[in-house]
Amino acid sequence: MADLMRCWQLASAEQAYRLELVQRTVPTPAAGRVLVRVRAASLNYRDHINLNKLAGREVSGRIPLSDGAGEVVAVGPGVTRVKVGDRVAGCFFQSWTCGRFDMRHHQQDLGGTIDGMLTEYADLSADGVVAIPSHLSYQEAACLPCAALTAWYALMNRGGLKSAESVLVLGTGGVSVFALQFAVALGCPVFVISKSDSKLERCRSLGAVQTVNYKQFPDWDREIWKLSGQKGIDHILEVGGPGTLGKSLMCVAPGGHIALIGVLTGFGPPQSSLFSLVGRNANISGIYVGSRTDFEEMNKFLEVRQIRPVIDKTFRFEEAPAAYAWLASGSHFGKIVIDV
């Protein structure tokens, strides 16, 4: 094993951060820790937020990215959960193993409060890794920890998704495409909105039953309501935030569920009344990834159904800034991966 490793870290710039390629000493895992040789990592919109300081978070000197996969190359004293040679992915929240979320887990989020996965070697908690599905490559497995688990937790844990219930996904980023794949696998009719006809066509090829171009139909909530037979949508994955929540509220089914996930339209308050939630006896859940137990359940499902993540583009380790730029462009469909 090399004494030094390459890693990208966030360095302070004028109004944001910049990516800086540096060398660090390869960590030696302490008790309860494991050293993972990272083989691939993937990006989420959260990484764009951190790089551009859109949430004002202090992450100077931090290794970014919550999502990565590789093999265990060393274990610390007392570790029995995993062994050298195991293929694993890191958990977004290193300390959230099971049960209800606790605020203390915010102190153990990869690529935010603690160093992330855009590195050749990652020092992780032995309790904060999961075995990756045997049919997936490292590049595919690197897509799972945040986007896939967020979609799974929203639909299955908090939403209690059942076969034949309708699902609406906003856009075609990582969370949305995973939600589409999960729902289709369960026999659920999936509705998708996007401003790109070519992306909507790809969604139909993945099993979506109804698609709406929101540039053509600015009042896309009315179009979704009409396409649903005026029944509304049982499960909505709301990744837009304040700018789209009002429309999601107007097309959710009575008794339905909105999973509030993303902030693509910013961090401000909702731009419309929340009364539709009351009038429809609907539910809304705040979603921030999921636990290790949820991750393991999802991986079983992926393996049984032989579902593979949709990778839009793969970049070399040295091309990390270009990967970030591609994410910022919004041109991607599914996940953006960096080979380590």
N, C-alpha and C positions, 0 to 999 in steps of 0.2 A: 504494500500500500504506500502511495506517495506521502511524503511529509507535508507537502503543500497542495492546496486545492484552489481552483479558480471559482470565483463566485461574482455575481452581480450584486451591487448594493445601491441603495438610494442615497444620492448626495444632494445637499441643499443647493438650490439654484435661486434665481431672483424671486419669482412668485410661486415656484413649484419645486420639483425635484428633477434630477437627471440620473440616468443609469450610469454606473461606474463599474468597470471590470477590474477586480482586484484579486490578490492572492491572500489566502489566510492559511493558518496551520490546520491540518486535518484534526478534528476533535477526537479525543479518546473518550468513549462512552463511560459515564459514571454509573453507579448503582441505579438500576431501574431504567437505564437508557439503552438505546441501540444506535448504531451508526449505519446509515443507509447510503449505498452508492446510487445516487440519483441517475436514472437513465432517461427520463423525460419529465417535463413539467408543462403545465398549461395555464393560460390566462383567463381571467374573469374580469367583468366590468369593474369590480372592486379594485383591481390593480391599476386601471386607468384613473380611478378616483384618487388612489393614494399617490400615484406619480404626479398628478396635476394638483394635488392638495385641495381637491374640491370639497372635502369634508373638514379641512383644516387640521388633519391628523399629523402629529410629529412622528415621522418614521425615518429620520436621517440616520444613515449608517445601517439600516435594516436590509437584510436579504429579502427580496420580495417573492411573491407568489405563494399561495396557499396549497396549490395542487401539484403533486409530483408522485412518481412511482420509481421503484428501483429494487435492488436486492440488499438484504442485510449482510454486512461484511464484518461486523463485530458487535458483541453484546456486553453490557456492563455486568457487574456482580449481581447475582440474585435474579437475573432475567430468565424466565422459563416459558413465557408466552410465545416467544418467537426464537428462532435459531438462525445461525449463519447460513446463508443460501436461500432463505425464504424470500419470495417475491411479495413485496408489500407496497401499499400506498399510505401516505400520512393522513391523519384526520385533521380537518380544518381546525377544530377546537381540540387541542391535545388532551384536555382534562375531562371533556364531556363524554363519558363512557356509556351512560344509559340514563333513563329517567327524565324528569322534568329539567328544563334549562335553569341554570343558576348564573347570576351575574359574575361570579368569580371566573367563569370560563372565558370571559373577555380578556383576561390576563394571559391566556394561552392560545391565542389565535395566530396561526402560521402566517408569516408575511405581513403582520400588523404589529402586534405587541412583541412577538418573538420572531426570530429569523425564519424565513420561509425556504422554498424549494428550488430557487434559481441558483443552484450551486452543485458542485460535483459530489459533495458529501453532506448529508444532513444528520444532525444529532437530534434524535427524536425520543419522546417517551415510549417505553416499551408498551404502555397501555394506549398509546396514541397512534398505532398503526393497525392496518387490517390486511389480511391476505387478499390478493387480487384474483379475480376470476381466471381460471386456467385457460380459457379460450381467447383472452385478450393480450395484446402486446403491451409493452411498457408505455408506448405512446397512447394507446387507447385507455389504459388504466389511469394514466395521468389526468384524464378528463373527468374522473369520477368524484373526487373529494368535495368539491363545492357545487358545481352546476348540477351534476346528476343527483347528488344527495339532497340538494335543495328541492328539486322537482319531485323526488320520491317522498320526502318528508311532508311536503305540501299536500300531495295527492293522497298518500296512503296513511300516514300517521295522523295528520291534522284534519285531512279531508275525508278519510274513510271511503275512498273511491271504490265503487262497485261496478261490475260489468254493466254496460249499456248506459251508464250515466254520461251526460255530455260534458265535454271539456273545451275550454277556450284558452288558447295561448296567444300572447301578444308578441309579435316579432319572431325572429328565427335565430336568436342567440343560443348559447349553450343550454340554459335552463329550459327555454321554450322547446327546443328540439328534443331534449331528453323527455320532457313531459309528453310531447307528441308520441314518442316511441313507447313509453310506459303505457299510456292510455290505449293506444292502438293494440298493444299486446294483450290488453285486458278486454278487448272487444268494445271499447267506448268510442262513440262518434266524436271526432275532434274537429274543432273550428279554429282557424288561424287567421290573424290579420297581419299584413305587412304592406309596405309601400312598393315592393318589388314583385312584379308578375312572375319573373323567373324563379324567385325564391318560393313563391306560393305554389308554383308548379312542382318544385322539389318536395314541398310539404305534401302535396297530393300523391306523389310517388311513394311517400313514406306512409300513406294511409289516411291522411286528412280527408274528411268528407265534404267540408265547406271551407272556402277561403274568400277573404275580402281584402281588396286593395284599399287601404284607408286614404290614399291620395284621391282615388276615384270616388270613394264614399267617405267624406269627412265625418259624417254622422254614422260612423261604423256600428255604433251600438244599436241603432234602429235597423240596420241591415242584418246584424247578427240576430236580433229579436225576430225579425221576419223569417230568416232562414231556419230558425229553431222552431218554426210553427207557432210562434208567439207563446212559447213555453219558457223561454229563457235558458240559460246555461247553468248546469249544476255545479261545475267547478271552474273557476277562473283563476289563472296564474297571472297575477297583476305585477308585471315587472316594470311598468312605466312610472308609477308613483303618482304624485299629485296631479299631473297633467292628464292622466288617463283614468284615474280612479272613478271619477264621476260617470264616465261612460260605462265602465265595468259595472257600477252600481245599477245602471239603467238596463242592463241586459242579463243580470244574474237571475236565476230562477227563484221562485218562492221557496224558502228553506234551503237555498243553495249556499255555496261556500266560496269566498274570495280569499285567496292566499296572497297577502301583501308582501312582496319579495323585493322589488327593485326600486331604484330611484333614477331611472333613465331621464326623467323629465325634471330632476332636481330634488331638493330637500325641503321645499316649502310646504305650506298647508294645502289640503285639498281645495280645488278650485270650484267645487260645487257642493250642494247640500248632501249630507249623509242620511237624510230621512228615508231614502229608498231602502236602505238597509233595514230600517224599522218596519216600513210598510210591507216589505216582502218577507219579514221574519227570517232574514238571511244571516249568515255568519261571516265574520272577517277574522283572519288570523295573521299575526305578524310572524314571518318565517325568516329564520337566520340559520341556514344549513340544517344539521341534524346530528344525532349522537353516533357514537361508534356502533352501538347495537343496531341503529337504523341502517348504517352503512353496511354492516354484515348481512342484514336481511335483504337489502337491495342487491348486493353482490350475488346472493343465492338466486334471486329472481333473474338477474342478468344471465347467469350461467345456465339456468334451466331453459330460459327462452332464447338463449344464444344471441342476445342483443349486443350490438357493437356501437360504440359512440360514433357520431358523425364528425369527422375531422375535416375542417375546411382547408387548412394549410399548415405545413410544418416548416419551422425555421431551425437553422443551426444555432448552437449555443452562442456563437459570436454575433449572431444576428438578432439578439434579444431586442434592441431598440426598434428594429424594423417590425418585429412581431407586435410590439406595443403600438406602433404607428398603424399597423393593419387593423388592430382592435379599435383604435380611435376612429378609423375611417367608417366603421359600421358596415363594411362590405362583406364580412364573413357570414357563413351559414354554418352554425354548429360551433365547434371548438377550434381554437388556435393553439398549436403545440410547439414546444421548443425541445429539440433533441439535446440532451446533455452528454 
